[in-house]
Amino acid sequence: MTRPRTQASRWPRRLRRHAMERIATLLVASGVVMMLQPFAMALYHRSFLVTLSGTLMFVIVSKFPE
């Protein structure tokens, strides 16, 4: 039997929640690593923006369909 098409199946695969949540989590993790590294001051200055953008992305993406 065929499955009926759901609302989530119309979304492009790259905009599904699972993949976008991984990207957002990687952004948050990389922002924390940038904040804690002792080598480059430029990375430290940008770390807050990277962490903030990953957090905001995760909040928005969590509303996407699976």
Phi and psi restraints in degrees (range 20) as a CNS / XPLOR table:
assign (resid 1 and name C) (resid 2 and name N)
       (resid 2 and name CA) (resid 2 and name C) 1.0 -92.1 20.0 2
assign (resid 2 and name N) (resid 2 and name CA)
       (resid 2 and name C) (resid 3 and name N) 1.0 145.6 20.0 2
assign (resid 2 and name C) (resid 3 and name N)
       (resid 3 and name CA) (resid 3 and name C) 1.0 -82.0 20.0 2
assign (resid 3 and name N) (resid 3 and name CA)
       (resid 3 and name C) (resid 4 and name N) 1.0 139.6 20.0 2
assign (resid 3 and name C) (resid 4 and name N)
       (resid 4 and name CA) (resid 4 and name C) 1.0 -68.7 20.0 2
assign (resid 4 and name N) (resid 4 and name CA)
       (resid 4 and name C) (resid 5 and name N) 1.0 146.8 20.0 2
assign (resid 4 and name C) (resid 5 and name N)
       (resid 5 and name CA) (resid 5 and name C) 1.0 -71.6 20.0 2
assign (resid 5 and name N) (resid 5 and name CA)
       (resid 5 and name C) (resid 6 and name N) 1.0 131.3 20.0 2
assign (resid 5 and name C) (resid 6 and name N)
       (resid 6 and name CA) (resid 6 and name C) 1.0 -101.5 20.0 2
assign (resid 6 and name N) (resid 6 and name CA)
       (resid 6 and name C) (resid 7 and name N) 1.0 172.5 20.0 2
assign (resid 6 and name C) (resid 7 and name N)
       (resid 7 and name CA) (resid 7 and name C) 1.0 -63.2 20.0 2
assign (resid 7 and name N) (resid 7 and name CA)
       (resid 7 and name C) (resid 8 and name N) 1.0 -36.3 20.0 2
assign (resid 7 and name C) (resid 8 and name N)
       (resid 8 and name CA) (resid 8 and name C) 1.0 -69.0 20.0 2
assign (resid 8 and name N) (resid 8 and name CA)
       (resid 8 and name C) (resid 9 and name N) 1.0 -26.4 20.0 2
assign (resid 8 and name C) (resid 9 and name N)
       (resid 9 and name CA) (resid 9 and name C) 1.0 -72.7 20.0 2
assign (resid 9 and name N) (resid 9 and name CA)
       (resid 9 and name C) (resid 10 and name N) 1.0 -14.5 20.0 2
assign (resid 9 and name C) (resid 10 and name N)
       (resid 10 and name CA) (resid 10 and name C) 1.0 -81.5 20.0 2
assign (resid 10 and name N) (resid 10 and name CA)
       (resid 10 and name C) (resid 11 and name N) 1.0 -18.9 20.0 2
assign (resid 10 and name C) (resid 11 and name N)
       (resid 11 and name CA) (resid 11 and name C) 1.0 -70.2 20.0 2
assign (resid 11 and name N) (resid 11 and name CA)
       (resid 11 and name C) (resid 12 and name N) 1.0 143.4 20.0 2
assign (resid 11 and name C) (resid 12 and name N)
       (resid 12 and name CA) (resid 12 and name C) 1.0 -60.7 20.0 2
assign (resid 12 and name N) (resid 12 and name CA)
       (resid 12 and name C) (resid 13 and name N) 1.0 148.7 20.0 2
assign (resid 12 and name C) (resid 13 and name N)
       (resid 13 and name CA) (resid 13 and name C) 1.0 -61.4 20.0 2
assign (resid 13 and name N) (resid 13 and name CA)
       (resid 13 and name C) (resid 14 and name N) 1.0 -33.5 20.0 2
assign (resid 13 and name C) (resid 14 and name N)
       (resid 14 and name CA) (resid 14 and name C) 1.0 -74.6 20.0 2
assign (resid 14 and name N) (resid 14 and name CA)
       (resid 14 and name C) (resid 15 and name N) 1.0 -13.2 20.0 2
assign (resid 14 and name C) (resid 15 and name N)
       (resid 15 and name CA) (resid 15 and name C) 1.0 -101.6 20.0 2
assign (resid 15 and name N) (resid 15 and name CA)
       (resid 15 and name C) (resid 16 and name N) 1.0 9.8 20.0 2
assign (resid 15 and name C) (resid 16 and name N)
       (resid 16 and name CA) (resid 16 and name C) 1.0 -71.5 20.0 2
assign (resid 16 and name N) (resid 16 and name CA)
       (resid 16 and name C) (resid 17 and name N) 1.0 158.3 20.0 2
assign (resid 16 and name C) (resid 17 and name N)
       (resid 17 and name CA) (resid 17 and name C) 1.0 -64.2 20.0 2
assign (resid 17 and name N) (resid 17 and name CA)
       (resid 17 and name C) (resid 18 and name N) 1.0 -42.2 20.0 2
assign (resid 17 and name C) (resid 18 and name N)
       (resid 18 and name CA) (resid 18 and name C) 1.0 -60.5 20.0 2
assign (resid 18 and name N) (resid 18 and name CA)
       (resid 18 and name C) (resid 19 and name N) 1.0 -48.0 20.0 2
assign (resid 18 and name C) (resid 19 and name N)
       (resid 19 and name CA) (resid 19 and name C) 1.0 -68.0 20.0 2
assign (resid 19 and name N) (resid 19 and name CA)
       (resid 19 and name C) (resid 20 and name N) 1.0 -41.2 20.0 2
assign (resid 19 and name C) (resid 20 and name N)
       (resid 20 and name CA) (resid 20 and name C) 1.0 -70.8 20.0 2
assign (resid 20 and name N) (resid 20 and name CA)
       (resid 20 and name C) (resid 21 and name N) 1.0 -31.9 20.0 2
assign (resid 20 and name C) (resid 21 and name N)
       (resid 21 and name CA) (resid 21 and name C) 1.0 -66.2 20.0 2
assign (resid 21 and name N) (resid 21 and name CA)
       (resid 21 and name C) (resid 22 and name N) 1.0 -35.9 20.0 2
assign (resid 21 and name C) (resid 22 and name N)
       (resid 22 and name CA) (resid 22 and name C) 1.0 -64.0 20.0 2
assign (resid 22 and name N) (resid 22 and name CA)
       (resid 22 and name C) (resid 23 and name N) 1.0 -42.3 20.0 2
assign (resid 22 and name C) (resid 23 and name N)
       (resid 23 and name CA) (resid 23 and name C) 1.0 -64.0 20.0 2
assign (resid 23 and name N) (resid 23 and name CA)
       (resid 23 and name C) (resid 24 and name N) 1.0 -43.2 20.0 2
assign (resid 23 and name C) (resid 24 and name N)
       (resid 24 and name CA) (resid 24 and name C) 1.0 -64.1 20.0 2
assign (resid 24 and name N) (resid 24 and name CA)
       (resid 24 and name C) (resid 25 and name N) 1.0 -40.2 20.0 2
assign (resid 24 and name C) (resid 25 and name N)
       (resid 25 and name CA) (resid 25 and name C) 1.0 -64.9 20.0 2
assign (resid 25 and name N) (resid 25 and name CA)
       (resid 25 and name C) (resid 26 and name N) 1.0 -39.7 20.0 2
assign (resid 25 and name C) (resid 26 and name N)
       (resid 26 and name CA) (resid 26 and name C) 1.0 -64.5 20.0 2
assign (resid 26 and name N) (resid 26 and name CA)
       (resid 26 and name C) (resid 27 and name N) 1.0 -36.7 20.0 2
assign (resid 26 and name C) (resid 27 and name N)
       (resid 27 and name CA) (resid 27 and name C) 1.0 -64.4 20.0 2
assign (resid 27 and name N) (resid 27 and name CA)
       (resid 27 and name C) (resid 28 and name N) 1.0 -43.8 20.0 2
assign (resid 27 and name C) (resid 28 and name N)
       (resid 28 and name CA) (resid 28 and name C) 1.0 -63.6 20.0 2
assign (resid 28 and name N) (resid 28 and name CA)
       (resid 28 and name C) (resid 29 and name N) 1.0 -45.9 20.0 2
assign (resid 28 and name C) (resid 29 and name N)
       (resid 29 and name CA) (resid 29 and name C) 1.0 -64.0 20.0 2
assign (resid 29 and name N) (resid 29 and name CA)
       (resid 29 and name C) (resid 30 and name N) 1.0 -41.2 20.0 2
assign (resid 29 and name C) (resid 30 and name N)
       (resid 30 and name CA) (resid 30 and name C) 1.0 -68.9 20.0 2
assign (resid 30 and name N) (resid 30 and name CA)
       (resid 30 and name C) (resid 31 and name N) 1.0 -32.9 20.0 2
assign (resid 30 and name C) (resid 31 and name N)
       (resid 31 and name CA) (resid 31 and name C) 1.0 -64.8 20.0 2
assign (resid 31 and name N) (resid 31 and name CA)
       (resid 31 and name C) (resid 32 and name N) 1.0 -38.9 20.0 2
assign (resid 31 and name C) (resid 32 and name N)
       (resid 32 and name CA) (resid 32 and name C) 1.0 -68.3 20.0 2
assign (resid 32 and name N) (resid 32 and name CA)
       (resid 32 and name C) (resid 33 and name N) 1.0 -41.3 20.0 2
assign (resid 32 and name C) (resid 33 and name N)
       (resid 33 and name CA) (resid 33 and name C) 1.0 -63.2 20.0 2
assign (resid 33 and name N) (resid 33 and name CA)
       (resid 33 and name C) (resid 34 and name N) 1.0 -41.5 20.0 2
assign (resid 33 and name C) (resid 34 and name N)
       (resid 34 and name CA) (resid 34 and name C) 1.0 -62.5 20.0 2
assign (resid 34 and name N) (resid 34 and name CA)
       (resid 34 and name C) (resid 35 and name N) 1.0 -34.9 20.0 2
assign (resid 34 and name C) (resid 35 and name N)
       (resid 35 and name CA) (resid 35 and name C) 1.0 -71.4 20.0 2
assign (resid 35 and name N) (resid 35 and name CA)
       (resid 35 and name C) (resid 36 and name N) 1.0 -31.7 20.0 2
assign (resid 35 and name C) (resid 36 and name N)
       (resid 36 and name CA) (resid 36 and name C) 1.0 -95.0 20.0 2
assign (resid 36 and name N) (resid 36 and name CA)
       (resid 36 and name C) (resid 37 and name N) 1.0 -7.7 20.0 2
assign (resid 36 and name C) (resid 37 and name N)
       (resid 37 and name CA) (resid 37 and name C) 1.0 -78.2 20.0 2
assign (resid 37 and name N) (resid 37 and name CA)
       (resid 37 and name C) (resid 38 and name N) 1.0 144.6 20.0 2
assign (resid 37 and name C) (resid 38 and name N)
       (resid 38 and name CA) (resid 38 and name C) 1.0 -100.0 20.0 2
assign (resid 38 and name N) (resid 38 and name CA)
       (resid 38 and name C) (resid 39 and name N) 1.0 9.6 20.0 2
assign (resid 38 and name C) (resid 39 and name N)
       (resid 39 and name CA) (resid 39 and name C) 1.0 -97.7 20.0 2
assign (resid 39 and name N) (resid 39 and name CA)
       (resid 39 and name C) (resid 40 and name N) 1.0 -50.8 20.0 2
assign (resid 39 and name C) (resid 40 and name N)
       (resid 40 and name CA) (resid 40 and name C) 1.0 -115.7 20.0 2
assign (resid 40 and name N) (resid 40 and name CA)
       (resid 40 and name C) (resid 41 and name N) 1.0 121.4 20.0 2
assign (resid 40 and name C) (resid 41 and name N)
       (resid 41 and name CA) (resid 41 and name C) 1.0 -69.4 20.0 2
assign (resid 41 and name N) (resid 41 and name CA)
       (resid 41 and name C) (resid 42 and name N) 1.0 -30.2 20.0 2
assign (resid 41 and name C) (resid 42 and name N)
       (resid 42 and name CA) (resid 42 and name C) 1.0 -63.7 20.0 2
assign (resid 42 and name N) (resid 42 and name CA)
       (resid 42 and name C) (resid 43 and name N) 1.0 -38.8 20.0 2
assign (resid 42 and name C) (resid 43 and name N)
       (resid 43 and name CA) (resid 43 and name C) 1.0 -65.6 20.0 2
assign (resid 43 and name N) (resid 43 and name CA)
       (resid 43 and name C) (resid 44 and name N) 1.0 -39.4 20.0 2
assign (resid 43 and name C) (resid 44 and name N)
       (resid 44 and name CA) (resid 44 and name C) 1.0 -62.9 20.0 2
assign (resid 44 and name N) (resid 44 and name CA)
       (resid 44 and name C) (resid 45 and name N) 1.0 -41.0 20.0 2
assign (resid 44 and name C) (resid 45 and name N)
       (resid 45 and name CA) (resid 45 and name C) 1.0 -66.5 20.0 2
assign (resid 45 and name N) (resid 45 and name CA)
       (resid 45 and name C) (resid 46 and name N) 1.0 -33.2 20.0 2
assign (resid 45 and name C) (resid 46 and name N)
       (resid 46 and name CA) (resid 46 and name C) 1.0 -88.6 20.0 2
assign (resid 46 and name N) (resid 46 and name CA)
       (resid 46 and name C) (resid 47 and name N) 1.0 -8.0 20.0 2
assign (resid 46 and name C) (resid 47 and name N)
       (resid 47 and name CA) (resid 47 and name C) 1.0 -64.3 20.0 2
assign (resid 47 and name N) (resid 47 and name CA)
       (resid 47 and name C) (resid 48 and name N) 1.0 -37.8 20.0 2
assign (resid 47 and name C) (resid 48 and name N)
       (resid 48 and name CA) (resid 48 and name C) 1.0 -64.0 20.0 2
assign (resid 48 and name N) (resid 48 and name CA)
       (resid 48 and name C) (resid 49 and name N) 1.0 -43.2 20.0 2
assign (resid 48 and name C) (resid 49 and name N)
       (resid 49 and name CA) (resid 49 and name C) 1.0 -65.1 20.0 2
assign (resid 49 and name N) (resid 49 and name CA)
       (resid 49 and name C) (resid 50 and name N) 1.0 -38.2 20.0 2
assign (resid 49 and name C) (resid 50 and name N)
       (resid 50 and name CA) (resid 50 and name C) 1.0 -66.5 20.0 2
assign (resid 50 and name N) (resid 50 and name CA)
       (resid 50 and name C) (resid 51 and name N) 1.0 -44.4 20.0 2
assign (resid 50 and name C) (resid 51 and name N)
       (resid 51 and name CA) (resid 51 and name C) 1.0 -65.1 20.0 2
assign (resid 51 and name N) (resid 51 and name CA)
       (resid 51 and name C) (resid 52 and name N) 1.0 -42.7 20.0 2
assign (resid 51 and name C) (resid 52 and name N)
       (resid 52 and name CA) (resid 52 and name C) 1.0 -64.3 20.0 2
assign (resid 52 and name N) (resid 52 and name CA)
       (resid 52 and name C) (resid 53 and name N) 1.0 -42.7 20.0 2
assign (resid 52 and name C) (resid 53 and name N)
       (resid 53 and name CA) (resid 53 and name C) 1.0 -66.8 20.0 2
assign (resid 53 and name N) (resid 53 and name CA)
       (resid 53 and name C) (resid 54 and name N) 1.0 -37.1 20.0 2
assign (resid 53 and name C) (resid 54 and name N)
       (resid 54 and name CA) (resid 54 and name C) 1.0 -65.5 20.0 2
assign (resid 54 and name N) (resid 54 and name CA)
       (resid 54 and name C) (resid 55 and name N) 1.0 -39.2 20.0 2
assign (resid 54 and name C) (resid 55 and name N)
       (resid 55 and name CA) (resid 55 and name C) 1.0 -66.4 20.0 2
assign (resid 55 and name N) (resid 55 and name CA)
       (resid 55 and name C) (resid 56 and name N) 1.0 -46.1 20.0 2
assign (resid 55 and name C) (resid 56 and name N)
       (resid 56 and name CA) (resid 56 and name C) 1.0 -63.8 20.0 2
assign (resid 56 and name N) (resid 56 and name CA)
       (resid 56 and name C) (resid 57 and name N) 1.0 -38.9 20.0 2
assign (resid 56 and name C) (resid 57 and name N)
       (resid 57 and name CA) (resid 57 and name C) 1.0 -63.2 20.0 2
assign (resid 57 and name N) (resid 57 and name CA)
       (resid 57 and name C) (resid 58 and name N) 1.0 -40.7 20.0 2
assign (resid 57 and name C) (resid 58 and name N)
       (resid 58 and name CA) (resid 58 and name C) 1.0 -65.1 20.0 2
assign (resid 58 and name N) (resid 58 and name CA)
       (resid 58 and name C) (resid 59 and name N) 1.0 -40.4 20.0 2
assign (resid 58 and name C) (resid 59 and name N)
       (resid 59 and name CA) (resid 59 and name C) 1.0 -64.3 20.0 2
assign (resid 59 and name N) (resid 59 and name CA)
       (resid 59 and name C) (resid 60 and name N) 1.0 -42.7 20.0 2
assign (resid 59 and name C) (resid 60 and name N)
       (resid 60 and name CA) (resid 60 and name C) 1.0 -70.2 20.0 2
assign (resid 60 and name N) (resid 60 and name CA)
       (resid 60 and name C) (resid 61 and name N) 1.0 -44.1 20.0 2
assign (resid 60 and name C) (resid 61 and name N)
       (resid 61 and name CA) (resid 61 and name C) 1.0 -68.8 20.0 2
assign (resid 61 and name N) (resid 61 and name CA)
       (resid 61 and name C) (resid 62 and name N) 1.0 -26.6 20.0 2
assign (resid 61 and name C) (resid 62 and name N)
       (resid 62 and name CA) (resid 62 and name C) 1.0 -64.8 20.0 2
assign (resid 62 and name N) (resid 62 and name CA)
       (resid 62 and name C) (resid 63 and name N) 1.0 -12.8 20.0 2
assign (resid 62 and name C) (resid 63 and name N)
       (resid 63 and name CA) (resid 63 and name C) 1.0 -89.7 20.0 2
assign (resid 63 and name N) (resid 63 and name CA)
       (resid 63 and name C) (resid 64 and name N) 1.0 -10.0 20.0 2
assign (resid 63 and name C) (resid 64 and name N)
       (resid 64 and name CA) (resid 64 and name C) 1.0 -70.1 20.0 2
assign (resid 64 and name N) (resid 64 and name CA)
       (resid 64 and name C) (resid 65 and name N) 1.0 155.0 20.0 2
assign (resid 64 and name C) (resid 65 and name N)
       (resid 65 and name CA) (resid 65 and name C) 1.0 -73.7 20.0 2
assign (resid 65 and name N) (resid 65 and name CA)
       (resid 65 and name C) (resid 66 and name N) 1.0 157.9 20.0 2
